[in-house]
Amino acid sequence: MTVDPKRVFDVAVSGVGLVLASPVLAGVAVAVRLDSRGPAFFRQERVGRNGELFRIHKFRSLRTDMPGALISPTHDPRITRVGAVLRRTKLDELPQLLDVLAGHMSLVGPRPEVPRYVELWPAAERELILSVRPGITDPASVALRNEAEELAGAEDPEQHYVSVLLPRKVAMYADYVRSRNFLGDLGIIASTLRTVLRD
């Protein structure tokens, strides 16, 4: 049986990360529950490798009693007080280490989208992008780190996402898959950490 070094790295880092971050995970979970009514975790169906559906884990950052669009700009009234901090620090993404450990995701890979948006991808790019595990971070995550602010400035955030941001993401996802390698992944992780710490 061939050993996949990327998968070995994912399992090792996510496993150690979950152990080391367990106090943070517990503290954030309590803060989310105390701040607003609803569960600590947000789970949503996303499209994974080979088109298989899975439910992603994130800390909940939106109110549960206010329905709205799939996307959420910076000033979305649904964002809770704790949720605003989690989004700014990217701590809301930390539970995705569970998805990496389970094999649904990788540390680095195209960000997993909801089925509705994946259906809008061109067929060729969709097949290419879905040939790998989606990731917690990728080049698009770094380049479009201010996505929520851009959406907040759009007249129609949903339309702006579909017509402007989504095509840019698809292009970057496809470029990543075509050129991905282990050293490149390490560089993306380093760039992500620098961006989070700087912001």
Secondary structure by P-SEA (a helix, b strand, c coil): ccccaaaaaaaaaaaaaaaaaaaaaaaaaaaaaaacccccbbbbbbbcccbbbbbbbcccccccccccccccccccccccaaaaaaaaaccccccaaaaaaaccccccccccccaaaaaaccaaaaaaaaccccccccaaaaaacaaaaaaaacccaaaaaaccaaaaaaaaaaaaaacccaaaaaaaaaaaaaaaaac
